[in-house]
């Protein structure tokens, strides 16, 4: 592989990393956000189950967003 091809491949690698690096934090961030919303509502309404409901909704929203991001590229 000559240096020009190596440089092109290196740029392509970093371009793909920049494009897909938000995918790494998508699922944990959406799950954590859902849990925080549920925890706040549990505290506000003195319940104990809303944090789990919103955790599940956060995971589902993360999956939907992940599918949207990956289907946009195909």
N, C-alpha and C positions, 0 to 999 in steps of 0.2 A: 504494500500500500504506500503510495507516495504521500508526501506531506500535504499536498493540496486536498487529496481525498480524506486524509486523516483529519484535517481541519474542518472539512465539511461535515464529516460524521460527528465530530465533537460538537459543532454548533447545533446539529440536529438533535443530539442527545440533550443538550441544555434547553433547547426550545421545547422539547417534549416534557422535560422535568418542570419547566415553568408553567406549562399548560395543565399538567396533571397533579401538581403538588397540592392544590386546594382539596383534591379528592381525599387525601390522607386525613385531613382534619374535619372533613364534612360529617362523618358519622358520629364521632365523639362529641363534636360541638353541638349538633342538633339534639342528641340524646341528653347532654348536660343542660342545654337550654330548656328542653321540655321538663326535665326534673326540677330545675329551679323555678319554673313557672308553677308547677304542681306543688312544690314545697311552699311557695309563697301563698298559694290559694289554700293549702292545708292550714297554714298558720292563720290566715285571715278568717276562714270559716270553721276552724277547730275540727277538722276532719283528719283522716289518716290515709285515705285511699287515692286522693287526687294526684299525689306525686307519681304514683305508679301508672295512672291513666295517662298523664302528660308525658311520662317517660316513654311509654309505648307510642304515643302520638309523635314524639320527637324522633324516635327510631324510624317510624314509618315515613315521616317527612324527609329524613336523611336518605332513605332508600329511594324515594321518589325523585329527590334532587340529584342523586347519583345517577339514576337512569336517565334523567334529562341531560345531564352533562355528558354522559358517554354516548347517548344517541345523537346528540348534536354533532358529534365528530364523525359519525359514519355516513 
